[in-house]
């Protein structure tokens, strides 16, 4: 049993991953699909979602918003790329987030996630 197998036994959550990309419609027209309309590359993949960071206050002129960040842990062979939309199911609740650049380790991939209000 490898270290990746041992860590994977702790993954109680699951995720579905959508990758943005260009699609050709039957009419021949090309359109770019992103978010939940992107191409599904993983479905119900075991994972572990970290606790939220509590958010960071971002102010711009008259608007303030709080972004919430998470970390997602998956097996090393799961290739989640920056810009992928990830739907994580944890304890029956879904979180829709945008993936950042993965920190790849021999035992797992550690993917930063930012809650994406635009795709929820």
RAURFEN-V296963 format. One record per backbone hydrogen bond with DSSP energy under -1.0 kcal/mol. CO is the residue of the C=O (numbers start at 0). NH is the residue of the N-H. If there is no record, write none. Layout:
co=CO nh=NH
co=CO nh=NH
This chain:
co=1 nh=5
co=2 nh=6
co=3 nh=7
co=4 nh=8
co=6 nh=9
co=7 nh=10
co=12 nh=46
co=13 nh=88
co=14 nh=44
co=15 nh=86
co=16 nh=40
co=16 nh=41
co=17 nh=84
co=18 nh=38
co=20 nh=32
co=22 nh=30
co=24 nh=27
co=28 nh=24
co=30 nh=22
co=32 nh=20
co=33 nh=36
co=34 nh=37
co=38 nh=18
co=41 nh=16
co=44 nh=14
co=46 nh=12
co=47 nh=72
co=55 nh=66
co=57 nh=64
co=59 nh=62
co=62 nh=59
co=64 nh=57
co=66 nh=55
co=67 nh=114
co=68 nh=52
co=69 nh=112
co=70 nh=49
co=71 nh=110
co=72 nh=47
co=73 nh=108
co=74 nh=77
co=77 nh=79
co=80 nh=83
co=83 nh=98
co=84 nh=17
co=85 nh=96
co=86 nh=15
co=87 nh=94
co=88 nh=13
co=89 nh=92
co=92 nh=89
co=94 nh=87
co=95 nh=115
co=96 nh=85
co=97 nh=113
co=98 nh=82
co=102 nh=109
co=107 nh=104
co=108 nh=73
co=109 nh=102
co=110 nh=71
co=111 nh=99
co=112 nh=69
co=113 nh=97
co=115 nh=118
